[in-house]
Amino acid sequence: MKAECAHWVAAQLEDVRLPGRVPGVRRAGRGNVFARLKGTDTSRGALLIHGHLDVVPAEPAEWSVHPYPGAIEDGYVWGRGAVDMKDMSA
């Protein structure tokens, strides 16, 4: 994820009083965000929720359904970003 995006996500978390941190950037221009919401019952296990914000090129010729319009086929939304964990980030 771009470092600018990581800082934006951290700011959104801060707005809902869930401090996010952006550790040192290892690769130029890229960053991660970590946030922790502590539970009240320490005897129970933890739950990890993760997502990613980076994107990869989408060449329409390499798709069976065009990647950009968000087509609905067979009861599913098909397109770039439709099924690649952006929902967890949102």
Long-range contacts (C-beta under 8 A, 24 or more apart in sequence): 1-30, 1-31, 1-32, 1-33, 1-52, 1-53, 1-54, 2-29, 2-30, 2-31, 2-53, 2-54, 3-29, 3-30, 3-31, 5-31, 5-53, 6-31, 6-32, 6-33, 6-53, 7-31, 9-33, 9-53, 9-89, 10-35, 49-88, 50-85, 50-88, 51-85, 51-86, 51-87, 51-88, 51-89, 52-84, 52-85, 52-89, 53-86, 53-89, 55-80, 55-81
